[in-house]
Structures are given as structure tokens and as C-alpha cells.
Amino acid sequence: MMKTYDDEEHPIMKQLQSWFTQKSVDELSEIILNYIGESAEEQSRWQLAMLNDQGGLSFGEIKKMITKALPKKQVWGYAEASAYFNHSDNMFVDIFTAIDRLPIDKQWQLNLYALVRLNTVLEQVDDSGGDRLYIEGELNQRLSHLFNQQAWSDDEKAQWIFEHYKEYKYDVFPSVPEDFNLTQQVHNNFVALCQIEVQKRQQQGMDLSEWKTRYAFERLIKPLIKEAQQNNDWQEQCRLMAMSAYDERNFLEIAKLCVNNDPLEAEHWLKKAYGAAENGRAKISCQKFEVELRLALKEYTQAWQLAWQLFTQSPNFAGYKSLIALEQKTGVIDEQYQTKVEQIFQDNQIENGYGKRFRDTDSLLSFYLYHQQLDKARLWVKSHKAESSKLLTLADLIVAEQPQEAIDLYCRVVLSTVDHGNNQAYQQATDLLLTLEKNLQGNHCDELQLMISQIIKQHKAKRNMMKLLKTHFSVCF
């Protein structure tokens, strides 16, 4: 049935449809052939449609059409890549129709061939824009769907999954085995094949310092570890993870698995992690875990001492919060630690002449805000830069008692926001002023208007910002 077009939504198509209905068959044929004759791609598409209409294509013919739909050529431009895959998408509409008429085993072979072909052409086609995603998604979904329809034995299916799992063959491919909806028996056979290969490679000996070898071995062990997890067998997990353990991160992962089950076993793996730590960052990772381990062993004093050492090495507010959490678990071990923390943060206040900080100077302000030491916070922000969020937090806490200081703090944030010079920043600055106006609850309007007048004077060239201020604070103009 011929599609009809609406005059309002598709006026040109409606006119063309009316014009075509007035043409004879010969005239229409001439128009179509002239159009097709100008493009080899269009000729391929129409040939494919014709062969489908005449009763379907053979396996060999479809394979040739897949090759035409995904030609080997170098394509590096964005527009060229988009055109390349637009042609492919159009052809595959009819290719999929032709494939679906074949027996299941032939459908499987052609879908797999198309996927391999897509991987091949992507070596020379720069598809940064993702134009291949339609064809990739269709082929992946079809291959996954056809897998369980194959008349293969469970062993054959497991072997195919294993061969496409143990080696990373293709960039574009369904996720193996996750996307193939394996039956339990096929899954069991697949895991058994992984086990056999793991044992084989262990017997042959491997150089785990070579990352490709290590990655391939870890990949083989992964299904075995997942099986142990599902069986709640943490000891088997540890045994499997130890097979490919190489650096401190691997040993720490094993230690973390042990810590709640067997802390002494965790200590064994922690020692191995320390031995594999090659730099300061790796050693710090080990020390952070050791705090957890000392807690598990109820060695609270050692846990606290190590946590304090880590904090003093790199003092910051997040580290201080960790100390608070640790104190809640261990009880009070150092009654003076908060005073010491404040002093450390004070000693950490270093800024250069441009106001750029060499260290984390906001930690002291965070410390004061956390403990509601507002007088100290007020004094500190008068002579230091700080994050906008912290300035606003302080302003909201003191607005009732110190409205002028709150206004000044908001002013600092608003001015720095407006300096970004875009409409989003202007709206954000205006919203801040509206929040401040609400927090003042109708009081100190004169001070607020004076602040806004200063902003207007300083940024009057920013017309979009002025437009927003006129809308909400017209009295200031």
C-alpha cells in the first residue's frame, strides 16, 4: 500500500507523490534508473532489494552483499565516516531480510562473518562519531540470539565460548560469555575449560611481569573466582587470586578478602604487599589497609598510631574525618588530637603572591565549620581565599548575627561567579542573590542593595547579567 503524506507536515513529498501518480510506468522507470545510475551505492541497494523480491539470495550472494555494504577503504573524516555507515545501514536493512530466510546455521555464519568484516574495516575507518553503533548493535544482538539455536552439543557450545573468551580477538563483539545466555551445563563446561587452561599454563610457567601474559591469565581465572564467590568460598577465591598476584594491589585485594574471615591470614598477605610496594604511594596503600587490619585484630593503639602517621604525612580534612571515624571504633586514645590537628592545619597555610595555594588551605576552614567554631572561621576568611561552597556555608550560619559579614561573603562568591562571563554563571549569581535576600528575611535591605549596586557598577558591560538584575532587583538601578 502506498504511503500517503500530510500537506502540512510533508508538503514537498505530497506534491511529488501527486506528480508521480500522473506518470506512466515507463516514465517512472526512466526516472528511477537515471537516479540509480548516478551512484554505485544506490545500484547495490536496489540490486539487493530486487534479488530479495525475486525469492531471496543464496548464502554466497549475501556474503558478497555484506562485503559491498562494508567495503575496505580508508576513511578518516567525520562526514565521510558518517556517509560510509549510512550506506552500510541502508544496505543491511535488506541484508538482514535476506539472512532471515536462510537456515539457522547459515544465519549464524553470515552474522559472524559480518561482525568480523566490521572489525576489519574499522581498522581503517575512524568512527569517532559512533556512526557504526546501529550496525554493531544489530549484529551483536543477532549473534547472541542465534547462539542457543545452533544444533551443537553442550561441549561444542562451551568450546566456542571458551575460544572467543580466552583471547581478545575483536574490538566489536558481544561480551563473552555474559551476552550469550548460557545454559547451566554449557556454563559448567566453559568453567571446566578455563580450569584446564589455567593448570596448563601454570605447568608451562609464565612471566607475570609481562602485562599481556598476566592479563590473559587473570582473564582465565576470572570465571573460576566468580564461581567461588557464588559458592561463598572465600578461601578458594584467595587461592585463585594468588595465582596471578604480582604487585601490591593484587596482594592487598587478597588481604581485604581475608580480613573479616581470618585476620591472621590477611596479615600474611599484607606482608607480601609491603614487600611488593615499589614507591611511596604503594606503601601508603598498604598502610591504609593496615589500619583496618589492626582494628580487626583489636590492636587499637597500633591502628591509631598508624592512622595518625598517615594523617601527618598528608594532612587534609578528609583525613581528619577518618580519624574521627576511627576514634568512634577504638575509643579515645589521644585526647589532644583535635588541638594537634588544628595546629597542623594552621601551619599548612601557605599561599603565594597570586593567591594560589601550595597546600590544602581549606582544611582549616572545614575544621572550624565542622566544629561550629564560627568566630575562628570568620577571622580566617577575612585574610584567606576559600572555596565558594564553604564561604556560602559560613555566610548562612552567621547571617542572623552578622548580616553584613554574610553579605560580604556572598559578594565575594557572586563576583567570582560573574567573572566566568557566561549566561549560566549570570543565572547562578542571580540565584545566590535571591537566596541571600530570602535569608535576610526583609532586614538589612539597604546593605544588600548597596552590594548589588557595586556589582552593577563593576559589571555594567555584561548586558545579560544586567538584564537579570533589573528583573529581580530593579530598585538598584
Buried (B, 14 or more C-beta within 10 A) or exposed (E): EEEEBEEEEBEEBBEEBEEEEEEEEEEEEEEEEEEBEEEEBBBBBBBBBEBBEEEBBEBEBBBEBBBBBBBEEEBEEEEEBBBBBEBBBBBBEBBBBBBEEBEEEBBBBBBBBBBBBBBEBBEEBEBEEEBBEBBBEBBBEBBBBBBEEBEBEBEEBBBBBBEBBBEEEBEBBBEBBEBBEBEEEBBBBBBBBBBEBBEEBEEEEBEBEEEEBBEBBBBBBBBBBEBBEEEEBBEBBBBBBBBBBBBBBBBBBBBBBBBEEBBEBBBEBBEBBBEBBEEEEBBBBBBBBBBBBBBBBEBBEBBBBBBBEBBEEEBBBEBBEBBEEBBEEBEEBBEEBBEEBBEBBEEBBEBEEEEEBEBBBBBBBBBBBEEEBBEBBBEBBEEBBBEBEBBBBBBBBBBEEBBEBBBBBBBBBBBBBBEEEEEEBBBBBBBBBEBBBEBBEEEBEEBBBEBBBEBBEEBEEBEEBBEBBEEBBEEBE
